[in-house]
Amino acid sequence: MTDKFNRRDLSVLGFANGFTLWHYRTGLSSKRLEEKGFFDGIARSLRSGDIIMVSSASTAGQLLVRHASPKDGVRVTKITARSF
């Protein structure tokens, strides 16, 4: 298994009002996915506020796209349960 982003493992689950809900299947840790530059290859497709649902054989979680631009790259953060 590679520790790089694989475009084939990313799919759109839903899209509405400029928001996209993505799904990414991987065996990598959430720490690796949160590293700067991991999702930079799809910076043109992602938008701030999008959510990426991540799943593997042993775990699942969600990432919030905090920033996405071809010039500056993509920054994501793990979503944890908290009140607004």
C-alpha positions as CSV (number, residue, x, y, z in Angstrom):
1,M,0.0,0.0,0.0
2,T,1.2,3.5,-0.8
3,D,1.1,6.4,1.7
4,K,0.1,8.8,-1.1
5,F,-3.2,10.2,-2.1
6,N,-5.0,7.9,-4.6
7,R,-7.6,9.7,-6.7
8,R,-9.4,6.4,-7.5
9,D,-10.3,6.0,-3.8
10,L,-12.2,9.3,-3.7
11,S,-15.8,9.6,-4.8
12,V,-18.6,12.2,-4.4
13,L,-21.5,11.1,-2.2
14,G,-23.5,14.3,-2.6
15,F,-23.4,17.8,-3.9
16,A,-25.7,20.8,-3.1
17,N,-25.4,24.6,-2.9
18,G,-21.7,24.6,-3.4
19,F,-21.0,21.9,-0.8
20,T,-19.7,18.4,-1.6
21,L,-19.7,15.4,0.6
22,W,-16.8,13.1,-0.3
23,H,-15.9,9.5,0.5
24,Y,-12.2,8.4,0.7
25,R,-11.3,4.7,1.3
26,T,-7.8,4.1,2.7
27,G,-5.8,2.2,5.1
28,L,-3.8,5.2,6.2
29,S,-4.0,6.9,9.6
30,S,-5.9,10.1,10.1
31,K,-2.7,11.8,11.0
32,R,-1.3,11.0,7.6
33,L,-4.4,12.3,5.9
34,E,-4.2,15.5,7.9
35,E,-0.6,16.2,6.9
36,K,0.0,19.3,4.8
37,G,-0.1,18.5,1.1
38,F,-1.8,15.1,1.2
39,F,-4.9,16.3,-0.7
40,D,-3.1,19.0,-2.8
41,G,-3.6,17.0,-6.0
42,I,-7.3,17.7,-5.9
43,A,-7.2,21.2,-4.6
44,R,-9.2,22.5,-7.7
45,S,-12.1,20.1,-6.8
46,L,-12.3,20.7,-3.1
47,R,-13.9,23.8,-1.4
48,S,-13.6,25.1,2.1
49,G,-16.4,23.6,4.1
50,D,-16.5,20.3,2.2
51,I,-16.5,17.2,4.3
52,I,-14.6,14.0,3.4
53,M,-15.9,10.8,5.0
54,V,-12.9,8.4,5.4
55,S,-13.2,4.7,5.9
56,S,-11.0,1.6,6.1
57,A,-11.4,-2.0,7.1
58,S,-10.9,-1.0,10.8
59,T,-11.9,2.6,11.3
60,A,-14.0,5.5,10.0
61,G,-14.1,9.3,10.5
62,Q,-14.7,12.7,8.9
63,L,-12.4,15.4,7.8
64,L,-13.4,19.1,7.3
65,V,-11.7,20.9,4.4
66,R,-10.5,24.1,6.1
67,H,-8.8,25.6,3.0
68,A,-8.4,24.5,-0.6
69,S,-6.6,26.4,-3.4
70,P,-4.3,25.3,-6.2
71,K,-1.8,28.0,-5.1
72,D,-1.8,27.3,-1.3
73,G,-2.8,23.7,-1.2
74,V,-5.4,21.9,1.0
75,R,-5.7,21.9,4.7
76,V,-8.1,19.5,6.5
77,T,-8.8,18.8,10.1
78,K,-10.5,15.8,11.8
79,I,-14.1,16.5,12.9
80,T,-14.8,15.6,16.5
81,A,-18.1,15.8,18.4
82,R,-18.7,19.2,19.9
83,S,-21.6,21.5,20.3
84,F,-21.9,24.7,18.2
